[in-house]
Amino acid sequence: MKVICFGVREVEKPIFEKYNKNFGYELTLKSESLSIDNIDLIKGNDAIICRASDKITKDVLDKIKENNIEYVLTRTVGIDHIDVQYGKQLGFKMARVPSYSPTAIAEVAVSMAISLSRKILHFANKSISYDFSFDNVGFAKELKNSVVGILGTGKIGYETAKMFYGLGAKVIGYDPYINQEAKKILEYKSLDEVIKESDIISVHIPFIKGQNEKMINKDFINKMKDGSIIINCSRGQIQDDAAILESLKSNKLFGAGLDVLYDEKQYFGKKINSIDDPVVKELLGLYPRVLITPHIGSYTDEAVANMVEISYKNLEEFVKTGDCKNKI
């Protein structure tokens, strides 16, 4: 079976090839993202494995159908880059990766929180200018004296909570679905209580269109402690970038660690010469109080291995049984 994979970074190629030894697919690995502009690349293949940077729109799906390709698989949890309903109408067999290394994302969240709360980058940034002096801004509160709020206590949120708990923080959390294991290390509270009581809030919730778009907004932030820190390593659509910016400028928030942006697709994964969005530009200018990374949570050996292997298994399951437990 011929399988073409898009958005494959150079460092990921050995992982694709290693796990393919168990499946024997005839692989084509492409670094570019799939769009209507390069749709001809799919010719002669039986299946497509894509990622979030690909644009699997109606016109792309039409072309895939014209090429008699039956399988469209994404090696991501999120599926908003695919017109799923139209894909179903056309009869595609589609699947996703329901989860991958929660440690990968948790490490980013905790690293950002420590860097901001202990003012590490504040002092490192001063040192670049040979300023090794102490100042009031750099005075820090230890994690063991802090309250960390976890919004979303699924696999990733739970892993993040364990790390903060291991560092001595008091951990509280909110999730409409209680994780019994998480109750051993954190105290469940209402959403408002978590927002109001936390020195650091780490967000690990899915984006649900029509329900939680821009939930991290002015009202949300106004409930937070003065001088607190927000960490978002989940989805950009749940945050209002402008509200976060204003809260930082007014010093309502001390810092923000953002592995996502609301409209991140126009920036992330690319090297660009300029940024037109004044909000994003100002946020970047607030470094080191603001840490923005290009959705690197899954950019680890373990996470990529999980995404690749599960995608291969999804395809194998479709081929052998006509169905897949991870279908979308």
C-alpha positions in Angstrom: 0.0 0.0 0.0 1.3 3.4 -1.0 1.1 6.0 1.7 2.1 9.7 1.4 2.8 11.6 4.6 2.7 15.4 4.7 4.4 17.9 7.0 7.2 15.6 7.9 10.1 17.4 9.5 13.6 16.2 8.8 14.2 15.0 12.3 11.0 13.0 12.2 11.8 10.9 9.1 13.8 8.2 10.9 10.8 7.7 13.2 8.5 7.2 10.3 10.9 4.8 8.7 11.6 2.9 12.0 7.9 2.2 12.8 7.1 1.3 9.2 9.3 -1.8 9.5 6.3 -3.4 11.3 3.8 -2.5 8.6 5.7 -2.5 5.2 3.9 0.5 3.7 5.5 2.1 0.6 6.1 5.5 2.1 6.5 8.9 0.5 7.6 11.5 3.1 6.9 15.2 2.2 8.1 18.1 4.2 5.5 20.5 2.8 2.0 20.8 4.0 -0.8 19.6 1.8 -3.1 22.2 0.1 -4.9 22.7 -3.1 -1.7 24.3 -4.5 0.3 21.0 -4.4 -2.5 18.5 -4.6 -0.8 16.8 -7.5 1.6 15.2 -5.1 -1.0 12.7 -4.0 -1.3 11.0 -7.3 -0.6 7.2 -7.3 -1.1 6.8 -3.5 -3.7 4.8 -1.6 -3.7 6.7 1.7 -2.8 10.1 3.1 -1.4 10.8 6.5 -1.6 14.5 7.4 -1.0 16.9 10.3 -2.5 20.1 11.6 -0.7 22.4 9.2 -2.4 20.7 6.2 -5.6 22.2 4.8 -7.9 19.3 4.0 -10.7 21.5 2.6 -13.6 20.6 0.4 -11.6 21.3 -2.8 -8.7 19.2 -1.5 -11.1 16.4 -0.6 -12.6 16.5 -4.0 -9.2 16.0 -5.6 -8.4 13.2 -3.2 -11.6 11.5 -4.3 -10.8 12.0 -7.9 -7.5 10.2 -7.3 -9.4 7.2 -5.8 -7.7 7.5 -2.4 -9.9 6.0 0.2 -8.0 6.7 3.5 -7.3 10.2 5.1 -5.6 9.9 8.4 -4.4 12.7 10.7 -1.6 12.1 13.2 -3.2 14.7 15.5 -5.7 14.8 18.2 -7.5 17.9 16.8 -9.3 17.6 13.5 -10.3 21.2 12.7 -7.9 21.2 9.7 -10.2 18.7 8.0 -13.7 19.3 6.6 -14.9 16.2 8.4 -18.5 16.4 7.5 -17.7 16.8 3.8 -15.2 14.0 4.0 -17.9 11.7 5.4 -20.3 12.7 2.6 -17.6 11.6 0.1 -17.2 8.3 1.9 -13.6 8.6 3.1 -12.3 6.4 5.9 -10.8 8.9 8.3 -9.1 8.5 11.7 -7.1 10.5 14.2 -4.7 9.9 17.0 -6.8 10.2 20.3 -3.8 10.9 22.5 0.0 10.9 22.6 2.7 11.3 25.2 1.0 13.5 27.8 4.5 14.0 29.3 5.6 16.0 26.3 3.0 18.7 26.7 3.2 18.7 30.5 6.9 19.3 30.4 6.4 22.5 28.3 3.7 23.7 30.7 5.8 23.2 33.8 8.9 24.5 32.2 7.1 27.7 31.2 5.6 28.1 34.7 8.9 27.7 36.4 10.7 30.0 34.0 8.1 32.7 34.6 7.5 32.2 38.3 11.2 32.1 39.3 11.9 35.0 36.9 14.7 33.0 35.3 14.4 34.5 31.9 14.1 38.0 33.4 17.5 37.7 34.9 19.0 35.9 31.9 17.7 38.7 29.6 19.3 41.3 31.8 22.6 39.4 31.8 22.8 39.7 28.0 23.3 43.5 28.6 25.9 42.7 31.4 23.4 43.7 34.0 23.8 41.2 36.9 22.0 43.3 39.5 19.1 42.3 41.6 15.7 44.1 41.3 12.2 43.9 42.7 10.8 42.4 39.6 13.0 39.3 40.0 11.9 38.6 43.6 10.1 35.2 43.3 7.6 33.0 45.2 8.7 29.4 45.5 6.4 26.8 43.9 5.9 25.0 47.3 4.3 28.3 48.5 2.1 28.6 45.4 -1.3 27.3 44.3 -1.4 25.8 40.9 -4.7 25.5 39.1 -5.2 22.8 36.5 -8.1 23.4 34.1 -8.8 20.0 32.5 -7.6 16.9 34.3 -7.5 14.4 31.5 -4.3 12.6 30.6 -2.3 15.8 29.9 -3.7 17.9 32.8 -3.2 15.0 35.2 0.4 14.5 34.1 1.0 18.3 34.5 -0.6 18.2 38.0 1.6 15.3 39.0 4.7 17.3 38.1 3.6 20.4 40.0 2.6 18.2 43.0 6.1 16.6 42.9 7.6 20.1 43.1 5.7 20.8 46.3 2.9 23.1 45.0 -0.6 22.9 46.3 -2.6 21.7 43.2 -6.3 22.4 42.6 -8.3 21.6 39.6 -11.5 21.8 37.6 -13.0 19.4 35.1 -16.6 18.5 34.6 -15.5 14.9 34.5 -13.7 13.8 37.7 -10.4 11.8 37.3 -10.3 9.5 40.4 -6.6 9.1 40.1 -6.1 12.9 40.0 -8.0 13.3 43.3 -5.0 11.7 45.1 -2.9 14.7 44.3 -5.2 17.7 43.7 -8.4 19.1 45.2 -11.3 19.6 42.8 -13.0 22.9 43.0 -15.4 25.0 40.9 -14.1 26.8 37.8 -14.4 30.2 39.5 -12.7 28.9 42.7 -9.7 27.6 40.6 -9.5 30.9 38.7 -9.6 33.0 41.8 -7.3 31.0 44.1 -4.4 30.1 41.8 -1.1 31.8 41.5 -0.5 29.8 38.3 -3.2 28.5 36.0 -2.3 25.8 33.5 -5.0 25.1 30.8 -5.4 21.6 29.3 -8.9 21.6 27.7 -10.1 20.9 24.2 -11.6 23.5 21.9 -15.3 23.0 21.4 -16.7 25.2 18.8 -19.7 27.2 20.0 -18.9 26.5 23.7 -15.5 27.7 24.8 -14.1 30.0 22.1 -12.1 32.8 23.8 -13.0 31.5 27.3 -9.7 33.0 28.6 -11.0 36.5 28.1 -11.2 39.8 30.1 -13.8 38.4 32.5 -11.8 35.3 33.1 -8.6 37.2 33.7 -10.2 39.8 36.0 -11.1 36.9 38.4 -7.5 35.8 38.6 -5.1 36.9 41.3 -3.1 40.1 40.7 0.3 39.2 39.5 -0.6 35.6 38.5 0.5 33.6 35.6 -1.5 31.9 32.8 -0.1 28.9 30.9 -1.9 27.6 27.8 -0.5 24.5 26.0 -3.8 23.3 24.7 -5.7 25.2 22.0 -5.3 28.8 20.8 -9.0 29.2 20.0 -9.8 29.2 23.7 -7.8 32.3 24.5 -8.4 36.0 23.6 -5.0 37.2 22.7 -6.0 40.9 23.1 -7.4 40.3 26.6 -4.1 38.6 27.6 -2.1 41.4 26.2 -4.1 44.1 28.0 -3.9 42.2 31.3 -0.1 42.1 31.0 0.2 45.7 30.1 -1.9 46.7 33.2 0.1 44.2 35.3 -3.0 42.3 36.2 -1.0 39.3 35.0 2.7 39.0 35.7 3.3 36.5 32.8 1.9 34.3 30.2 3.3 31.1 28.7 1.6 30.4 25.4 2.4 27.4 23.2 -0.6 28.5 21.2 -2.1 31.6 19.6 -5.7 32.2 18.6 -4.8 32.4 14.9 -1.5 30.5 15.0 -1.7 28.8 11.6 -0.5 31.9 9.8 2.7 32.0 11.9 3.6 28.6 13.4 5.8 26.3 11.4 7.1 29.1 9.3 9.9 31.6 9.2 8.4 34.9 8.4 9.8 38.4 7.9 7.1 40.4 9.7 3.9 40.2 11.7 0.9 42.3 10.8 -1.2 41.5 13.8 -0.5 44.3 16.3 -1.6 42.2 19.3 0.7 39.3 18.5 3.5 41.7 17.8 3.0 43.4 21.2 2.8 40.1 23.0 6.2 39.0 21.5 7.6 42.4 22.5 6.8 41.6 26.2 9.4 38.8 26.4 10.6 37.6 28.9 7.2 38.1 30.7 5.6 36.4 27.7 6.9 33.2 26.3 5.4 32.2 23.0 6.4 28.9 21.4 5.1 27.5 18.1 3.0 24.7 19.5 6.0 22.6 20.4 4.2 20.4 23.0 4.2 17.4 20.7 7.7 18.0 19.3 9.5 15.2 21.1 10.7 11.7 20.3 8.0 9.9 22.3 5.1 12.0 21.0 6.1 11.8 17.4 6.6 8.0 17.7 3.1 7.7 19.3 1.5 9.7 16.5 3.2 7.8 13.7 2.6 4.3 15.1 -1.0 5.0 15.9 -1.6 6.4 12.5 -0.1 3.3 10.9 -2.2 1.1 13.1 -5.3 3.1 12.2 -4.7 2.4 8.5 -4.0 -1.2 9.1 -7.2 -1.6 11.1 -9.2 0.0 8.3 -7.7 -2.2 5.6 -8.1 -5.4 7.6 -11.6 -4.8 9.1 -13.2 -1.9 7.2 -13.5 0.0 10.5 -11.2 1.7 13.1 -11.7 2.4 16.8 -10.1 5.9 16.2 -12.3 6.8 13.2 -13.7 10.3 12.9 
